[in-house]
Amino acid sequence: MKNYWKNVVIITLVLVGFSTATAQKSDAPKLIVGIVIDQMCYEYLYRYQDKFGKNGFRKIMEKGTNCRNMEYNYVPTYTGPGHASIYTGTTPNNHGIVGNEWFERETVAEIGCVEDKKMQSIGTNSAYGMCSPKNLKTNTITDQLKLTYPSAKVISMSIKDRGAILPGGHLSDGSYWYDYATGKFITSSFFKKELPKWVVDFNALNQVDSYMQHTWNTFLDISAYSESGPDNSKYEHLLPGKTTPTFPYDLKTMNSSGTNYSVFTTTPFANTYLTDLAIQSLSAEELGKNSQTDMLCISYSTPDIVGHSFGPYSVEMEDIYIRLDLEIARLITELEQTVGKNKFVLFITADHAVVPVPQYLVDKKLPGGYVFLEENMADLKSAVATKFGQDIILAQENLNIYLDHTAIATLNLNKKAVADFVAESVAQWEGVKSVYTAEQLMQAGNDDEWREMVRKGFHTKESGDVLFILEPGFLPKSVKSENTHKGTSHGSAFNYDTHVPLIWFGKGIPKQEVFRKIVIADISATLTHLLFLQRAGAMTGEPILEVLGN
């Protein structure tokens, strides 16, 4: 009898435990949709607001939680580190993705952040699928979801490989990206042995070939684009087949060879193509229909591809966002119809913003300009060779200077002395704001906010021995050319690159604006509590209490 009642108590406790867990999960949304827009300035939400419809950006801004002081707290602000930081809830010094690419000492070559030559392309014969998340040194929130609830599904997609792979993490049920050789969506042998039938069927529609017969013209009459500069601007690059950077863009003419599938990614139709894939995945993977919460990660790459060529004050960029608003509206409508209005949570943010074209700043008598690295590095190498007997600099990548450790040891030199000399030399370059050695970055922090941002973007193995940042408004360029003063980029520690949107919308999300400072790692920290999960790996972010209704 004693054992009988003991067993009854044990069984009761177990059932109570299961009941509590089930009750907690019943409060969770059926689907989390994470949308990362590659290169979106915070101000676009307001500068283009009058051109947006009622059911896209404006709907989530008006009915959701708009975090208006969202910032990146590290440098460099690139696509790879941005996506990794959003989904790991920490910074590059922990997750290891210190750039879109970096110099790899073992191979003495540049390596892409998701490059993996041991993997095979799936869905194509090209090399674009030879990728994996092997360089990601900690778990993502999507990994944590799969570890805790294996039946949950995680699907991720983007035009860029890194925009699909890093959000999906190591345990993704399917990560898909664009193949520049065929215009179709592909994956890697890390994730799949073959493409699922629904992706094969989607690719068989040959939508890109159809779009390449179209013309990209402004959605509205071009006279309505008063938030932008002139269409014919000297600060903009020319796309293939064009003699002026102006509308319209006849894709058939621009793709005269019939095989230049990269042209497609410079048009708003690429955003539509990605939205089509996302909507198809909802039904094909039955997302939001399972016993556990699923996650769908979408990264829109085209705004970045267009932004680099035309800059933030171009008609092209305004049109991209007017049309992207329609895609966001279409996606939300589909989610409300297929998953349910009060059954999903969606967040929108960006992996970085962008600096205005530096030459435009110069012409406006504002701070800005260019640092020509090839010329400066040649002088530096000469100075190092004179000082130490030979050139012991291996490479410069992303404002990281890599020293030859083997040569330093062979010459019996002091590595600190070499690094200090290089740092002192770089500090003299015009346009350089601050320089730090790896040794300085590994020491305890101080009140130098710029050093702290560089430190959070530094990882010993992947980063260089000397790192530097430029003055506000400056961009690094390799050499001077006729195109030097056209187009723009990002990557700095300054607000034009670090201040991005963050909006939450859906089940249980309060209607409000939040003005306190929030950092990028806080997104996954918040998702942790929406999903009732353990904090993942090296997560350093803090939950956004306002989103959680606290």
C-alpha positions as CSV (number, residue, x, y, z in Angstrom):
1,M,0.0,0.0,0.0
2,K,2.9,2.3,0.8
3,N,4.4,1.8,-2.6
4,Y,1.0,2.3,-4.2
5,W,0.6,5.8,-2.8
6,K,4.2,6.6,-3.5
7,N,3.6,5.8,-7.2
8,V,0.4,7.8,-7.2
9,V,2.2,10.8,-5.9
10,I,5.0,10.5,-8.5
11,I,2.5,10.0,-11.3
12,T,0.5,13.0,-10.1
13,L,3.6,15.2,-10.0
14,V,4.7,14.2,-13.5
15,L,1.2,14.9,-14.9
16,V,1.2,18.3,-13.1
17,G,4.5,19.0,-14.7
18,F,3.3,18.1,-18.1
19,S,0.1,20.1,-17.6
20,T,2.1,23.2,-16.6
21,A,4.4,22.9,-19.6
22,T,1.5,22.5,-21.9
23,A,-0.2,25.5,-20.3
24,Q,2.9,27.6,-20.8
25,K,3.2,26.6,-24.4
26,S,-0.4,27.3,-25.1
27,D,0.4,30.9,-24.4
28,A,3.0,30.9,-27.1
29,P,2.3,32.0,-30.6
30,K,1.9,29.3,-33.2
31,L,4.5,30.9,-35.5
32,I,7.3,33.5,-35.1
33,V,8.1,35.4,-38.3
34,G,11.4,37.2,-38.3
35,I,12.0,39.7,-41.1
36,V,15.4,41.2,-41.6
37,I,15.7,44.0,-44.2
38,D,19.2,44.2,-45.5
39,Q,20.2,47.9,-45.3
40,M,17.3,49.8,-43.8
41,C,17.7,53.2,-42.2
42,Y,15.3,53.9,-39.3
43,E,14.2,57.1,-41.0
44,Y,12.7,55.2,-44.0
45,L,9.7,54.3,-41.9
46,Y,8.9,58.0,-41.6
47,R,10.4,59.5,-44.8
48,Y,8.4,57.2,-47.0
49,Q,5.4,56.8,-44.7
50,D,3.0,58.8,-46.8
51,K,3.7,56.5,-49.7
52,F,3.0,53.3,-47.7
53,G,-0.4,51.6,-47.8
54,K,-2.5,50.8,-44.8
55,N,-1.6,47.1,-44.4
56,G,2.2,47.0,-44.5
57,F,4.7,49.1,-42.5
58,R,2.0,51.5,-41.3
59,K,-0.2,48.7,-39.9
60,I,2.5,47.2,-37.7
61,M,3.8,50.7,-36.7
62,E,0.3,51.7,-35.6
63,K,-0.8,48.4,-34.0
64,G,2.4,47.0,-32.7
65,T,5.3,47.9,-30.5
66,N,7.7,50.3,-32.3
67,C,11.1,50.3,-30.7
68,R,12.4,53.7,-31.9
69,N,15.8,53.7,-30.4
70,M,17.2,50.4,-31.7
71,E,21.0,50.3,-32.1
72,Y,23.9,48.1,-33.0
73,N,26.4,48.2,-30.2
74,Y,29.4,46.8,-32.1
75,V,31.4,47.3,-35.3
76,P,31.5,46.2,-38.1
77,T,27.9,46.7,-39.1
78,Y,27.7,44.2,-42.0
79,T,25.2,41.6,-43.2
80,G,26.8,38.5,-41.7
81,P,27.5,39.9,-38.2
82,G,24.0,41.5,-38.2
83,H,22.1,38.4,-38.9
84,A,24.2,36.4,-36.5
85,S,23.7,38.9,-33.7
86,I,19.9,39.1,-34.2
87,Y,19.5,35.4,-34.0
88,T,22.1,34.5,-31.4
89,G,21.3,37.3,-29.0
90,T,25.0,38.3,-28.7
91,T,27.8,40.2,-30.5
92,P,30.6,39.0,-32.8
93,N,33.1,38.6,-30.0
94,N,31.0,35.7,-28.9
95,H,29.4,34.3,-32.1
96,G,32.5,34.7,-34.2
97,I,31.0,36.2,-37.4
98,V,33.2,39.3,-37.5
99,G,32.4,40.2,-41.1
100,N,30.9,39.0,-44.4
101,E,34.4,37.7,-45.0
102,W,37.7,37.7,-43.2
103,F,41.3,36.7,-43.7
104,E,41.9,33.0,-42.8
105,R,45.5,32.5,-41.6
106,E,45.5,28.7,-42.3
107,T,44.7,29.1,-46.0
108,V,46.3,32.6,-46.3
109,A,43.1,33.6,-48.2
110,E,39.8,35.4,-47.7
111,I,36.9,33.3,-46.6
112,G,33.2,34.0,-46.6
113,C,31.4,33.9,-43.3
114,V,29.2,30.9,-44.4
115,E,31.7,29.4,-46.9
116,D,32.3,25.7,-46.5
117,K,34.1,23.9,-49.3
118,K,33.4,20.5,-47.6
119,M,29.7,20.9,-48.5
120,Q,27.9,20.2,-51.8
121,S,25.4,22.4,-53.6
122,I,21.9,21.0,-53.6
123,G,19.6,22.1,-56.4
124,T,22.4,23.4,-58.7
125,N,25.7,22.5,-60.3
126,S,27.2,25.8,-59.3
127,A,29.4,26.5,-56.2
128,Y,26.9,28.9,-54.6
129,G,25.6,26.1,-52.4
130,M,28.9,25.2,-50.8
131,C,28.0,26.8,-47.5
132,S,27.1,26.0,-43.9
133,P,26.9,27.7,-40.5
134,K,30.1,26.1,-39.3
135,N,31.7,29.4,-38.4
136,L,28.9,30.3,-36.1
137,K,30.3,29.6,-32.7
138,T,27.2,29.6,-30.6
139,N,23.5,28.5,-30.8
140,T,20.8,30.7,-32.4
141,I,17.4,31.1,-30.9
142,T,16.2,28.9,-33.7
143,D,18.7,26.2,-32.6
144,Q,17.4,26.5,-29.0
145,L,13.8,26.1,-30.2
146,K,14.8,22.9,-32.1
147,L,16.8,21.6,-29.1
148,T,13.9,22.1,-26.8
149,Y,11.1,21.1,-29.1
150,P,12.4,18.9,-31.9
151,S,9.0,18.8,-33.6
152,A,9.0,22.6,-34.1
153,K,9.9,23.6,-37.6
154,V,12.5,26.3,-38.6
155,I,12.6,27.5,-42.2
156,S,14.8,30.4,-43.4
157,M,15.3,32.1,-46.7
158,S,17.0,35.0,-48.4
159,I,18.6,36.1,-51.7
160,K,22.0,36.0,-49.9
161,D,23.4,32.8,-48.6
162,R,24.4,34.4,-45.2
163,G,20.9,36.0,-44.9
164,A,19.4,32.5,-45.0
165,I,22.0,30.4,-43.2
166,L,22.8,32.4,-40.1
167,P,19.1,32.9,-39.0
168,G,18.2,29.3,-39.6
169,G,21.2,28.2,-37.5
170,H,22.7,24.7,-37.2
171,L,19.4,22.8,-36.9
172,S,17.3,24.4,-39.6
173,D,14.6,22.2,-41.3
174,G,15.3,24.1,-44.5
175,S,17.5,27.1,-45.4
176,Y,17.2,28.4,-49.0
177,W,19.0,31.1,-51.0
178,Y,19.4,32.4,-54.5
179,D,21.6,30.7,-57.1
180,Y,23.2,33.4,-59.3
181,A,23.9,30.8,-61.9
182,T,20.3,29.6,-62.5
183,G,18.0,32.1,-60.8
184,K,16.6,29.4,-58.6
185,F,16.5,28.7,-54.9
186,I,19.1,26.2,-53.6
187,T,20.5,24.8,-50.4
188,S,23.5,22.9,-49.1
189,S,24.3,19.3,-48.2
190,F,24.7,20.6,-44.6
191,F,20.9,20.9,-44.5
192,K,19.5,18.5,-47.1
193,K,20.3,15.6,-49.4
194,E,17.9,17.0,-52.0
195,L,15.5,19.9,-52.3
196,P,12.1,19.2,-51.0
197,K,9.4,18.7,-53.7
198,W,7.7,22.0,-52.9
199,V,11.0,24.0,-53.6
200,V,11.6,22.0,-56.8
201,D,8.0,22.8,-57.9
202,F,8.5,26.4,-57.0
203,N,11.8,26.6,-59.0
204,A,10.1,24.9,-62.0
205,L,7.8,28.0,-62.4
206,N,10.9,29.8,-63.8
207,Q,9.6,33.1,-62.4
208,V,13.0,34.9,-62.8
209,D,13.1,34.2,-66.5
210,S,9.6,35.7,-66.7
211,Y,10.5,38.7,-64.6
212,M,13.6,39.4,-66.8
213,Q,11.2,40.2,-69.7
214,H,9.7,43.0,-67.6
215,T,10.6,46.7,-67.1
216,W,11.2,48.2,-63.7
217,N,9.6,51.6,-63.7
218,T,8.5,53.7,-60.7
219,F,5.4,52.4,-58.9
220,L,4.0,56.0,-58.7
221,D,4.4,58.8,-61.2
222,I,8.0,59.8,-60.8
223,S,7.0,63.4,-59.9
224,A,5.6,62.0,-56.6
225,Y,9.0,61.0,-55.3
226,S,9.6,64.2,-53.5
227,E,11.4,62.5,-50.6
228,S,14.4,61.7,-52.9
229,G,16.9,63.6,-55.0
230,P,16.9,63.9,-58.8
231,D,16.6,60.7,-60.7
232,N,19.7,61.4,-62.8
233,S,22.3,61.8,-60.1
234,K,26.1,61.9,-60.4
235,Y,26.4,60.0,-57.2
236,E,24.8,56.8,-58.5
237,H,26.4,53.8,-60.3
238,L,25.2,52.5,-63.6
239,L,23.5,49.1,-63.9
240,P,24.5,46.9,-66.8
241,G,23.3,48.1,-70.2
242,K,22.5,51.6,-68.9
243,T,24.0,54.9,-69.9
244,T,22.3,56.9,-67.1
245,P,21.2,55.9,-63.6
246,T,17.6,56.6,-64.4
247,F,14.2,55.0,-64.8
248,P,12.9,52.9,-66.6
249,Y,15.1,49.8,-66.3
250,D,14.4,47.4,-69.2
251,L,15.6,44.1,-67.8
252,K,15.4,42.4,-71.2
253,T,17.9,44.8,-72.6
254,M,20.0,44.8,-69.4
255,N,20.2,41.0,-69.6
256,S,21.1,40.8,-73.3
257,S,23.1,37.6,-72.7
258,G,20.1,35.9,-71.2
259,T,22.2,34.4,-68.4
260,N,23.0,37.4,-66.1
261,Y,20.8,36.4,-63.2
262,S,22.5,38.8,-60.9
263,V,20.7,41.7,-62.7
264,F,17.4,40.4,-61.3
265,T,18.5,40.9,-57.7
266,T,18.9,44.7,-58.3
267,T,15.1,45.0,-58.9
268,P,12.1,45.0,-56.6
269,F,10.9,41.8,-58.3
270,A,13.5,39.9,-56.2
271,N,11.6,40.9,-53.1
272,T,8.4,39.6,-54.7
273,Y,10.1,36.4,-55.6
274,L,11.3,35.9,-52.0
275,T,7.8,36.7,-50.6
276,D,6.3,34.1,-53.0
277,L,8.7,31.5,-51.6
278,A,7.8,32.5,-48.0
279,I,4.1,32.2,-48.7
280,Q,4.6,28.8,-50.4
281,S,6.6,27.6,-47.4
282,L,3.6,28.4,-45.0
283,S,1.4,25.8,-46.7
284,A,4.1,23.3,-47.8
285,E,5.7,23.1,-44.4
286,E,2.4,23.6,-42.5
287,L,4.0,26.3,-40.5
288,G,1.9,27.4,-37.5
289,K,-0.1,24.2,-37.7
290,N,2.0,22.1,-35.3
291,S,1.8,21.3,-31.6
292,Q,4.9,23.5,-31.0
293,T,5.7,27.0,-32.2
294,D,7.5,27.2,-35.6
295,M,9.8,29.9,-36.9
296,L,10.0,31.4,-40.4
297,C,13.1,33.6,-41.0
298,I,13.0,35.9,-44.1
299,S,15.8,38.3,-45.1
300,Y,15.2,40.7,-47.9
301,S,18.5,41.4,-49.6
302,T,17.6,43.6,-52.5
303,P,17.4,46.9,-50.5
304,D,21.1,46.4,-49.8
305,I,22.1,45.5,-53.3
306,V,20.2,48.6,-54.7
307,G,21.4,50.8,-51.8
308,H,25.0,50.2,-52.5
309,S,24.6,51.4,-56.1
310,F,22.2,54.3,-55.6
311,G,22.4,55.6,-52.0
312,P,19.7,56.5,-49.5
313,Y,18.4,59.6,-51.2
314,S,17.8,58.0,-54.6
315,V,14.5,57.5,-56.4
316,E,15.4,53.9,-56.8
317,M,15.7,53.3,-53.1
318,E,12.4,55.0,-52.4
319,D,10.7,52.9,-55.0
320,I,12.2,49.7,-53.6
321,Y,10.6,50.5,-50.2
322,I,7.3,51.6,-51.6
323,R,7.1,48.2,-53.3
324,L,8.5,46.3,-50.3
325,D,5.7,47.7,-48.3
326,L,3.3,45.9,-50.6
327,E,5.2,42.6,-50.0
328,I,5.0,43.1,-46.2
329,A,1.3,43.7,-46.5
330,R,0.8,40.6,-48.7
331,L,2.8,38.5,-46.3
332,I,0.8,39.8,-43.2
333,T,-2.5,39.1,-45.0
334,E,-1.4,35.6,-45.8
335,L,-0.4,35.0,-42.2
336,E,-3.7,36.3,-40.9
337,Q,-5.6,34.0,-43.3
338,T,-3.5,30.8,-42.9
339,V,-2.1,30.9,-39.4
340,G,-4.7,33.2,-37.7
341,K,-4.9,36.8,-36.7
342,N,-4.0,36.2,-33.0
343,K,-1.7,33.2,-33.5
344,F,1.6,34.6,-34.8
345,V,4.2,37.2,-33.8
346,L,6.1,39.1,-36.5
347,F,9.2,41.3,-36.0
348,I,10.9,43.5,-38.5
349,T,14.4,44.9,-38.1
350,A,17.5,45.5,-40.2
351,D,21.1,44.1,-40.2
352,H,22.5,47.6,-40.6
353,A,21.7,51.0,-42.2
354,V,23.9,53.0,-44.5
355,V,26.0,56.2,-44.8
356,P,25.0,58.8,-47.4
357,V,27.3,58.8,-50.4
358,P,30.4,60.4,-49.0
359,Q,31.0,62.6,-52.1
360,Y,27.5,64.0,-51.6
361,L,28.4,64.9,-48.0
362,V,31.6,66.6,-49.2
363,D,29.7,68.5,-51.8
364,K,27.3,69.7,-49.2
365,K,30.2,70.8,-47.0
366,L,29.5,68.1,-44.4
367,P,32.1,65.8,-42.8
368,G,33.0,62.9,-45.0
369,G,35.3,61.5,-47.6
370,Y,37.4,58.4,-48.6
371,V,40.4,56.6,-47.3
372,F,42.3,54.8,-50.1
373,L,43.6,51.7,-48.6
374,E,45.8,50.3,-51.4
375,E,48.0,53.4,-51.4
376,N,48.1,53.6,-47.6
377,M,48.9,49.9,-47.2
378,A,51.7,50.1,-49.7
379,D,53.3,52.9,-47.6
380,L,52.7,50.9,-44.4
381,K,54.3,47.8,-45.8
382,S,57.4,49.8,-46.8
383,A,57.7,51.4,-43.4
384,V,57.4,48.0,-41.7
385,A,60.0,46.5,-44.0
386,T,62.4,49.4,-43.2
387,K,61.7,49.1,-39.4
388,F,61.9,45.3,-39.0
389,G,63.9,44.1,-42.0
390,Q,61.1,42.6,-44.1
391,D,57.4,43.1,-44.8
392,I,55.5,41.1,-42.2
393,I,52.0,42.2,-43.0
394,L,49.8,39.4,-44.5
395,A,46.6,41.3,-45.4
396,Q,44.1,44.0,-44.7
397,E,40.4,43.0,-44.6
398,N,37.5,45.0,-43.2
399,L,39.9,47.5,-41.5
400,N,41.7,44.6,-39.9
401,I,45.5,44.3,-40.4
402,Y,46.8,40.8,-40.2
403,L,50.5,40.3,-39.2
404,D,52.6,37.3,-40.2
405,H,53.1,35.5,-36.9
406,T,55.5,32.9,-38.3
407,A,57.8,35.6,-39.7
408,I,57.7,37.6,-36.5
409,A,58.7,34.5,-34.6
410,T,61.4,33.6,-37.1
411,L,62.9,37.1,-36.9
412,N,62.7,36.9,-33.1
413,L,60.6,40.1,-33.0
414,N,58.3,41.2,-30.3
415,K,54.7,40.9,-31.6
416,K,53.5,43.7,-29.4
417,A,56.2,46.0,-30.6
418,V,55.3,45.3,-34.2
419,A,51.6,45.7,-33.6
420,D,52.2,49.0,-31.8
421,F,54.3,50.3,-34.6
422,V,51.6,49.4,-37.2
423,A,48.9,51.0,-35.0
424,E,50.9,54.2,-34.6
425,S,51.5,54.4,-38.4
426,V,47.8,53.8,-39.2
427,A,46.8,56.5,-36.8
428,Q,48.5,59.1,-39.0
429,W,46.4,58.3,-42.0
430,E,43.9,61.0,-42.9
431,G,40.4,60.0,-42.2
432,V,41.3,57.5,-39.4
433,K,39.6,58.1,-36.1
434,S,40.9,55.4,-33.8
435,V,43.3,52.4,-33.9
436,Y,43.4,49.5,-31.5
437,T,45.7,46.4,-31.2
438,A,44.3,43.0,-30.5
439,E,46.1,43.1,-27.2
440,Q,44.3,46.3,-26.2
441,L,40.9,44.8,-27.2
442,M,41.5,41.7,-25.0
443,Q,42.1,43.9,-21.9
444,A,39.3,45.0,-19.6
445,G,37.0,47.7,-21.0
446,N,37.2,51.4,-20.2
447,D,35.1,54.5,-20.9
448,D,36.2,54.6,-24.6
449,E,32.9,53.8,-26.3
450,W,34.5,53.3,-29.7
451,R,37.0,50.8,-28.4
452,E,34.1,48.9,-26.7
453,M,32.2,48.7,-30.0
454,V,35.3,47.4,-31.7
455,R,36.0,45.0,-28.9
456,K,32.5,43.5,-29.2
457,G,33.1,43.0,-32.9
458,F,36.5,41.3,-32.3
459,H,37.2,37.6,-32.2
460,T,40.7,36.4,-31.7
461,K,41.0,33.8,-34.5
462,E,39.1,35.6,-37.2
463,S,40.1,39.2,-36.5
464,G,43.3,41.0,-37.2
465,D,46.2,42.2,-35.0
466,V,45.5,45.8,-35.6
467,L,42.0,47.2,-36.1
468,F,40.9,50.8,-37.0
469,I,37.8,52.8,-37.6
470,L,37.4,55.8,-39.8
471,E,36.0,59.3,-39.0
472,P,32.2,59.8,-39.5
473,G,31.1,60.1,-43.1
474,F,34.3,58.3,-44.4
475,L,34.3,55.1,-46.5
476,P,37.3,52.9,-47.3
477,K,38.1,52.4,-50.9
478,S,40.8,50.3,-52.6
479,V,42.0,52.7,-55.3
480,K,40.9,55.9,-56.9
481,S,38.8,55.4,-60.1
482,E,36.1,57.1,-62.1
483,N,33.5,55.4,-59.9
484,T,35.1,56.2,-56.6
485,H,32.7,58.9,-55.7
486,K,29.5,56.9,-56.7
487,G,27.4,54.6,-54.5
488,T,27.9,54.0,-50.8
489,S,28.4,51.3,-48.1
490,H,28.2,50.6,-44.4
491,G,30.1,49.0,-41.6
492,S,30.9,51.8,-39.2
493,A,30.2,52.4,-35.5
494,F,28.2,55.6,-36.3
495,N,24.5,56.2,-36.1
496,Y,23.9,56.3,-39.8
497,D,24.9,52.6,-39.8
498,T,23.7,51.5,-36.3
499,H,20.3,53.0,-35.9
500,V,17.7,50.7,-37.4
501,P,14.0,49.9,-37.1
502,L,12.6,47.3,-34.8
503,I,8.8,46.7,-34.8
504,W,6.9,43.8,-33.1
505,F,3.3,42.9,-34.2
506,G,0.9,40.1,-33.5
507,K,-0.3,37.9,-30.7
508,G,-0.1,39.7,-27.3
509,I,2.1,42.5,-28.6
510,P,1.0,45.8,-27.1
511,K,0.3,48.9,-29.2
512,Q,3.0,51.4,-28.1
513,E,6.2,53.3,-28.9
514,V,9.4,52.6,-26.9
515,F,12.1,55.3,-26.8
516,R,14.7,53.8,-24.4
517,K,17.9,52.4,-25.9
518,I,17.6,48.8,-27.1
519,V,20.5,46.8,-28.6
520,I,20.3,44.2,-31.4
521,A,21.1,41.3,-29.0
522,D,17.8,42.0,-27.1
523,I,15.7,40.6,-30.0
524,S,16.5,36.9,-29.3
525,A,16.5,37.5,-25.6
526,T,12.9,38.7,-26.0
527,L,12.0,35.7,-28.2
528,T,13.4,33.4,-25.5
529,H,10.4,34.4,-23.3
530,L,7.8,34.5,-26.0
531,L,8.8,30.9,-26.7
532,F,9.3,29.8,-23.0
533,L,12.9,28.7,-23.8
534,Q,16.2,28.5,-22.0
535,R,18.5,31.4,-22.9
536,A,20.7,30.2,-25.8
537,G,24.4,29.6,-25.6
538,A,26.4,32.9,-25.4
539,M,23.3,35.1,-25.3
540,T,24.1,38.5,-23.7
541,G,20.9,40.5,-24.7
542,E,18.2,41.4,-22.3
543,P,14.5,40.9,-22.9
544,I,12.5,43.9,-24.1
545,L,10.0,44.0,-21.2
546,E,7.6,46.3,-23.0
547,V,7.1,43.7,-25.8
548,L,6.3,41.1,-23.1
549,G,3.7,43.4,-21.6
550,N,5.7,44.4,-18.6
